[in-house]
Amino acid sequence: QVQLVESGGGLVQAGGSLRLSCAASGSIFSINAMVMGWYRQAPGKQRELVADITSGGSTNYAGSVKGRFTIARDNAKNTVYLQMNSLKPEDTAVYYCNARRDDLDIWGQGTLVTVSS
């Protein structure tokens, strides 16, 4: 059993920054073997990948956030982060943390990010 809890969402003005955290409970050993990712879903839109990071530290970003967002992991703390800079109104969405491997696919409850003009 692995549980993910997101935090750090809120209301921010365009151009501002937020840092999301995803704390994973359970075995650090299990987390180390997982790909960790951030997804987001805006009203009326499909959930989309924002960024992910492999156990080896390789990262992947959606084109819309590349250069503005940074994903990182701290396996010792069982935590994944999403640093979001230069936020735009179109970044407004519920952001979800995800942990996956061949036999597991775990989602957090989501945290709302609202970016005002």
C-alpha distance (Angstrom), angle and dihedral (degrees) to the residues before:
residue distance angle dihedral
Q1 . . .
V2 3.79 . .
Q3 3.79 122.9 .
L4 3.80 126.1 -167.3
V5 3.80 123.5 -155.8
E6 3.81 120.0 -171.1
S7 3.78 125.0 -156.6
G8 3.78 139.3 166.9
G9 3.78 102.2 67.6
G10 3.77 122.7 132.3
L11 3.77 146.1 115.0
V12 3.78 119.2 -44.7
Q13 3.79 135.6 165.2
A14 3.78 121.6 -112.9
G15 3.77 110.1 -82.5
G16 3.77 92.9 29.9
S17 3.78 131.4 113.5
L18 3.78 139.0 -121.8
R19 3.77 132.8 -177.5
L20 3.78 117.7 -147.0
S21 3.78 121.7 -159.5
C22 3.78 129.9 -161.0
A23 3.78 116.0 -164.5
A24 3.78 116.5 -162.5
S25 3.77 121.7 -154.8
G26 3.76 122.9 -155.0
S27 3.75 131.9 43.7
I28 3.78 117.9 0.0
F29 3.77 85.7 -154.0
S30 3.80 89.6 62.5
I31 3.80 93.3 46.4
N32 3.78 91.0 52.2
A33 3.79 90.3 61.7
M34 3.80 95.0 49.2
V35 3.76 134.5 93.3
M36 3.80 106.9 -127.0
G37 3.76 121.6 -153.0
W38 3.77 146.8 173.2
Y39 3.78 121.0 -138.4
R40 3.77 131.2 177.6
Q41 3.77 137.5 -157.6
A42 3.78 125.4 -163.6
P43 3.82 122.4 -164.2
G44 3.78 110.5 -77.5
K45 3.79 93.4 9.3
Q46 3.78 135.8 98.3
R47 3.76 121.9 -103.8
E48 3.79 109.9 -94.8
L49 3.77 136.8 -167.7
V50 3.79 113.5 -104.9
A51 3.79 100.4 176.7
D52 3.76 141.4 -31.1
I53 3.77 137.7 -167.3
T54 3.79 130.0 -156.0
S55 3.77 127.3 -137.3
G56 3.79 87.1 -99.8
G57 3.79 93.2 54.1
S58 3.80 100.3 -104.6
T59 3.81 111.1 147.7
N60 3.77 135.4 -153.6
Y61 3.80 127.3 -169.0
A62 3.75 137.6 -169.9
G63 3.77 110.1 -111.4
S64 3.79 90.9 -119.5
V65 3.81 92.7 62.6
K66 3.80 103.2 31.4
G67 3.77 110.2 124.7
R68 3.80 92.8 18.5
F69 3.81 104.0 58.2
T70 3.79 129.2 51.2
I71 3.79 126.6 -165.2
A72 3.78 120.2 -157.4
R73 3.77 138.1 167.7
D74 3.76 134.0 -149.7
N75 3.77 106.2 -164.4
A76 3.80 92.5 -175.3
K77 3.81 88.3 61.7
N78 3.81 96.0 36.8
T79 3.79 87.6 -126.0
V80 3.80 137.2 130.2
Y81 3.79 122.9 -163.3
L82 3.76 137.3 -159.5
Q83 3.79 114.6 -160.4
M84 3.80 108.4 -161.8
N85 3.79 118.8 -165.9
S86 3.80 133.1 174.0
L87 3.78 90.4 22.6
K88 3.78 119.4 -158.8
P89 3.81 130.6 -159.7
E90 3.80 88.8 -110.1
D91 3.81 88.5 63.7
T92 3.81 88.6 69.9
A93 3.80 107.7 121.1
V94 3.76 145.7 106.7
Y95 3.79 106.9 -80.6
Y96 3.80 119.3 -146.6
C97 3.77 130.4 -164.0
N98 3.80 117.6 -139.7
A99 3.78 134.5 -167.8
R100 3.78 119.7 -170.5
R101 3.75 144.2 173.5
D102 3.79 133.7 151.9
D103 3.79 94.8 -72.7
L104 3.82 103.0 27.0
D105 3.79 137.2 53.6
I106 3.80 112.9 177.6
W107 3.81 128.4 -178.4
G108 3.77 132.0 -166.0
Q109 3.79 123.6 -135.5
G110 3.79 94.6 -103.8
T111 3.78 135.0 -116.0
L112 3.80 124.2 -128.2
V113 3.79 120.5 -122.4
T114 3.79 116.8 -170.0
V115 3.80 120.2 -174.7
S116 3.78 116.2 -167.2
S117 3.80 126.3 -156.0
